[in-house]
Every structure is written in structure tokens, then in C-alpha cells.
Amino acid sequence: MELGRRPNQPERQRDRETGRGEAAFSPSPRLPISRSRHLGLTLLLVFYLVSLLGGFIAPYHFRTQSRATPFLPPTRIHFFDEQGNFHLRPFIYRPKLVDPLLFGYEEDRSQPFPLVFFVQGESYELFGLFTSNWHLVGVEGGESAPRLHLLGTDGLGRDVLARLLYGGQISLIVGPLGLLLAYLIGVSLGALAGYYGGVLDSLLMRAAEVTMSLPALVLILALRAAFPLNVTPAQVAAMMLIIFAAVGWAEVARLARGLVAAERRQDYVAAAIVTGARASRIILRHILPNIRPPLLTHFAISAPSFILAEIALSFLGVGVQEPSASWGTLLAEAQDLSVLKNYLWMMTPALMIFLTALAFHLLGESGSELQAER
Amino acid sequence: MLASTIIRLLVRRFIEAVPTLLIISALSFALIGAAPGDALSALEQEPRIRAETIARLRQEYALDRPLVVRYGLWLRSALRGDLGTSLTERIPVTTLISSRLLNTLKLSLSATLLAWLIALPLGALAAVRRGSWIDRLSGALALISVSTPRLVLAILALLLAVRTGLFPVGNIRSLGVPDDLSLASLADSLHHLILPTLVMSLPLAAVYLRQMRAGMIEVLRADFIRTARAKGLSERTVVIRHAARNALNPLITLFGYAIAALLSGSIIVETVMAWPGIGQLAVNAVRGRDIPVLMGVVLLASTMMLIGNLIADLLHLIADPRLRQQATR
């Protein structure tokens, strides 16, 4: 959430100059570097994959309402029937509303409904390209069967799992994409400033400083207020991308400038100049590959704050809007006091946000430790 | 020498601050004002209000004038210390902001204090006993709190309050409790302060803890520590008087940045926990398209950012004599 100047910056800067101290800065709980790196990468890979395949993994579409079962707790999956007999194929029971006021449910044990894998059901879009109606898991009996809600339902009877996965498609992608845009701008400008120096350098860095002295989240809110609230989800996403890039480029530009300026003094750059290589070739083919590791590490460290910026905007009601979903809008539903008190499964987005941020931190920190070792 | 360096820094920053604030205010005014619709647009849907009334109100608030003229008007009164009147609350913006600023400061001050109290001893201890269980535990806790965004923390805190009933759910004081200096009133506000303070301070504490630990480890390797030990000083003196004092230097700078980032950090917490501070005010202003309030908040936030950065540099200058020489050279 705190975009812009990060508190530990002076420390890092000093480390880069003296080339030492980073190892001492190694902050993570002493997991071996490779293990925390693998853990972070694996978690992220799983989250992105599962989110992108959300339509297939969730049994229902994220917008399908089932008004008969609002705030249904996660469906219990049974292997043993009433008589205590074991069934290899898991089954569920139909929920029965017993407390219409607080939405208390009981299972109707009279008839089991077995689960089936790879079934056809509601159609959905995959990657925004294909339409399919195959789902990983469903309940035998089609329309008349009870519904399988692995993470329960929300107040309109919508499947929380489906909304969580679909929300992930937005929350996991909008922030990092905005950061990527900020990187494109920041690295190009920073590389130019660092390579050529002079007036261009001081002008660009002055602009970066002004941008960084802007109060990021307040500015994002103000910018967002500038746009009408009733626009399509795609427009909102594009708008947020632009805002993130406009706020985020400065820090990247400063980092890239420092790195390029340091490489510029190296012998291999002088050698490349002597062979008559053009500046664009030297920057792109010679310098960039050498400064890629710190840039990647910085990307991983910055990604959580950009993901959170999207979540915060959506949470505050100025980002992604209903009936579309992001982890921010899901949390906004969960913060209702009666929901907090009674329907704990609505909190799953909070867990996902935590795990995502943790994974990015593990990745970023193992990255900076690796560089310190080199 | 120190005094002259500081004065020069202050003068330079002050001169730099004027164009920065001008740019920021013009930019945000243009962006906010360029959007279609204004604070009165919602009233147009209301059949009971006549179009003439809205037109008259627009004229009264100068909402019908061109953007440049409106910015000029705003700037002219802003320079005289008048930030206009809130369009939704009908109170002068300066009054609105100053009444809420106190609440935000209360929250962030106690959060910063708590973060230091947790982080400094724990960070120093973790560095001295590197690899021990306390080091591992504090490291793991720091990683967890760094990865838990304040939004999630705030909702968890609400969950705790709702489920256990031990803490009040949001707001700054209970209904019916007067706002005075009586013991009951103080206890009540303290009770309301606990959860928001925890939420605000945990991520801060994690950053400070890591910084302290890293700084201590580096300092403990330094030659002057070996000298101190060789002189026969007790380990306690070496750690506290010699090492910890030097490890604190980078942390002092962080204090300034904490002020700079204060408003951004409080927006979410104040909104979730119904804390009537600046952050909540900003969110309401965005929702109500209340341009004067929004401009006031942007101006305040930028000023605090500038002041925070200045404080960071000043503290750094005071704490590290080496920088002083560089600056004068």
C-alpha cells in the first residue's frame, strides 16, 4: 500500500555503493536461500495457474446466484454414510435451511449425492479466449442436485471459490501488469539518464524526485476520483494500469539509472564503444543483461504493494465494481460486522492476499541474498 | 558548522518545496476538475430540486467557471490560508482537516512508539544471539507481519473484536462517553486505541526489527567493537553503549520516512476501523466528489511527505558526522 519511497531505501542504497552489508541485511527467517526461493516460486505458480484456470476448477460461474442458499457454509464432503459404510466416491448431502434469520443450515441425510469429476456444467471463458463448459468437479444429478460450494456462498448464494479464483484473475494481474508498465517506462528513462548523464540525467531525476515526493495512495485516490465511477471492468483495469505506471515509474527509473551508470564505467562497455557499437545496442545487449538480477529482485519486492494498491482501491469502492470481483471487493463484503461474526468462510480472500504477499517476499528476499553472495 | 549546514539545507528545501507544491496542486486540481460531473450532479436526479436551484448553487460555488479560473480562485484563497468550504459537510476545509488531523496523529504516534518499543530491543537481541531461537522466531514473525497488509490486519482485528467482545468495534470513543479529561473518558479512548494501534504498528515494527538486526550485525563486526572488548568492557556495555547506539543511525532516518508515509498508511486502517481521521476523510471526499476537501488532503499529504523527507535528512545529518563534512565540502 505504501507505494513510492520505501522506508528501507537508504539502507539498500548504501549497500549497493559499498557492496557489503547486504548479507547482514538478509532478513528472512533463516530458510536456506534456494528453499525460500523455491517455496515462493511454487506458491506463485500455483496461485496464478489456479486463478487463470478458475472457470474450470470452480464448479460454477462466479456470477451465478443461488438465492435459496445465501451464506451457505462450505459443503462437507463425506466418505462414510449414515450406517458407517465407506464409499470410495465422495458424496454430499442437500443443505436444509433451519435458521432463516442467521442462515443456519443442516444436512438432509436422507439422500447422498455423489461427486463426479470432469463434468459438463455452466459455461465459462478461459483466458478470455475459449468458451468451455467442462468443470473439474461437480455433483451427480445435474440441475436438481444440491450444489457443491467448497468455500461456501456469499449473501447472494454465489460460490465463494469461483469468486475467489475469478477475483484472483484481476487482483493477481492488474497490479503486476501496472508495475511492468512502470518498469518499461522507468528502465528506459533510467537507462538513458544513466548512460548519457548530463542535462538529460538531472532533468529526468528531478522529475523522478517530484513524482516520488507525491503521496501515492492519496494521489491514486484523487486520480481515481477524476474518472466516472460507472465504467466497464476493462476500462477500470486500464485506468488503474495507467495510474500505477504514472506513480511507479520514478523509483524504477532511479534504480535503473544507478545500475546503468555503474555499468557504464566498466571496461566491457568501453570495449564495446571501441568496437563501434551503437549506444542502443550497448544498452540493450550489453548492459541490460548484466543488471537484470537486481531489477528482477526489485520487481518481486515491489509487486505486493502494487497488488495491494488494486485491492485497496477495489475495497474502497473506487476500483473494480460489482458484479465483477477482485479480492478487494470480496474483502469489502467480508468486513460487514454480521458477516465477520457469523460467516468465517468469507474471509478466504484475506488468506490469499497474505499468502501471495508472502510468496513475493520470499522470492524478493532470496533474490537480494543471492546477489549479496555474488 | 552543523548549524550552517542545517540552515542551508532548510533554505534549499523550502525553496524547492514551493514549486513542488504548486505543481502537485495544479496537477491534482486539473485531474479532479477535468472529470465529468461535480458534487452537484447527484442532485440533478432529484425531482424535488429545481434546475434553477442547482444552477444557482453552481454559480455560488463557482463550479460553472472554467477550470483555470477555478484553480486561480482556489490558489488565491489557499495562499491566504483558506482552503474553501466542504461541499458535502458545509464546514471550512481547514477546520475539518485540523479536527481530524489530531486523530490521525494520535493513532500514528502511538503506533510508531509501539513499533520502536517492540522492534529495537528484539532486533538488537536477535543480532547478538544470531541463530538462536529468539532470532528465528522474531525473523519469522517479521516476515509474517511484512507480508500481512494492513487491510488484512485491520479486518482480522475487527474479527477479533466482534468474536471476543474484548475490544470495541471501530470508532474513537463509545457513544455517550464525553470527550473530556476525566479518567473514564481517557480509559475509553485508550481502549479504542489499542486495536488500530496494533494494526498500524505491526508492519512498521517488522521493518524496524529487520533494520535494527542488520545494523547491529554490521556494527558488531566493526573494529571499534573489538577495541571496546579488548579494553575489557563488559559485554553489556559493549552491546548497549557502543553497538546499539551506532546501529540506531539508519533507524533514525526511518522516522522521517514514517511521517512521510503516514497518510497513505492510515487511509485503509481508518476506513476499516471507522477511525475519524484524515484517511477516512479522503475516502469520503473521493466518494462525494468533494473537491475542496480532496485538494486540502492532497496538499496536506504532500506537505507531510516533504516535511518527513526533510526530517529524515536532518536527523541523518545530525546523527552521522561524516555526512556533515561531505555537505560542507
Interface residues (C-beta under 8 A of the other chain):
Chain A: M1 E2 L3 G4 R5 P7 N8 Q9 P10 E11 R14 G21 A24 F25 S26 P27 S28 P29 R30 V210 S213 L214 P215 A216 L217 V218 L219 L221 A222 L223 R224 A225 A226 F227 P228 P304 L308 I311 A312 F315 L316 G317 V318 L331 A334 Q335 L337 L340 K341 M347 A350 I353 F354 A357 L358 H361 L362
Chain B: T20 I23 I24 S28 L31 I32 G33 A34 A35 P36 G37 G131 D135 R136 G139 A140 A142 L143 I144 V146 S147 T148 P149 R150 L151 V152 I155 L156 L158 L159 V162 R163 V169 V207 R210 Q211 R213 A214 I217 E218 R221 P250 T253 L254 Y257 A258 A260 A261 L263 S264 G265 I267 I268 T271 V272 A282 V283 A285 V286 R287 R289 L294 V297 V298 A301 S302 M304 M305 L306 N309 A312 H316
